[in-house]
C-alpha cells in the first residue's frame, strides 16, 4: 500500500520498490515506475499501484479419482506481475488518493484465476488416475500438469501474469479411506515388528544358551585344571617326600660315617695310649733293673768286683 500524506490540498505519494506506480491525469501518463515519490492533486489524479514482487498463492481443492474417491489437493503457486501496464489495463489496481488503499480486490481476482486454472488441470489428471496411483505418483503428475497448464494458459500473459513455480504439497484421501488404506500397511508393519521381536527373542535365547555352554565349558575346564593341580600337588608332595627321604639317608650315612670315623679315631687313640703306656712301663722296668744292678754292684765293692772278675 502506498504511503500518502496531505498538505494544503496537495497529496504526496511515496511508493515501495516492489510496487509499480502509474499516475494518469486525464489521458496523460505522468509517472510510471516502481518506488516513485511525487506530489499530485486528488481531484485530477488516477493512480494505480501494481505489485511486482513474487507472491505465494496457497490453494486447496477437492478432486475425484477414476475409482470415484475424493482427494484433497494442497498446492502453492508462486507468481508475479511481469507487465504492470497490461495488468493495470486488465484489472482494477487503482488506489484511493486519500488512503492509498485499492478500490477493488485485484489480487483476489488473480488468485481466483490461478486457482481455477490450476484446479482444472489437476482435475483432468486425477479423473483418469486411480486412488492408489494418485497417492503414489500423483504429487509429481499433478505438479507437472499444473505447471504445463499454467504456462500454456493464454489469459495469464494477456493479463501480465508470469508463473514462477508450482508446488504440490499433498494429496490426501478422505479420513475413512486413508485409515482403510493404512490398515494393511500397519498390519504388515506390525507383523514385521512381531517377527523382529521373535527373532530378537530367539537370538536372546541362543545367546543365553551360548553363555550357559560357555559357563559349563569354563566349569569343566576349571575342574580339569583343579584335577591337574591336585595331581601336580601330589606329585610335588611325593617328590618332596622322596627328596626329604634321600636327604635323611644322606644325613644318616654321613652321621654313620662320622661315627665310624670317630670310633676309629678313638680306637687308634686308645691303641696309641696303650702302646705309649707299654713303652713307658718297659722303660720304667729297664730303669729299675738298671738301678738295681747299679745298687748291687755298689754293694759288692771292689772285692766283689774281683771275685766277680775271677
Secondary structure, DSSP 8 states (H G I E B T S, - for coil): --EEEEETTEEEEE--TTEEEEEEETTEEEEEEET-EEEE-TTT-EEEEEE-S-EEEEEEEEEE-TTS-EEEEEEEEEEEES-HHHHHHHS--BB-TTT--BSS-HHHHHHHHHHHHHHHHHHHHHTTS-HHHHHHHHHHHHHHHHHHHHHH-HHHHHHTEEEEEEEEEEEEE-HHHHHHHHHHHHHHHHHHHHHHHHHHHHHHHHHHHHHHHHHHHHHHHHHHHHHHHHHHHHHHHHHHHHHHHHHHHHHHHHHHHHHHHHHHHHHHHHHHHHHHHHHHHHHHHHHHHHHHHHHHHHHHHHHHHHHHH-
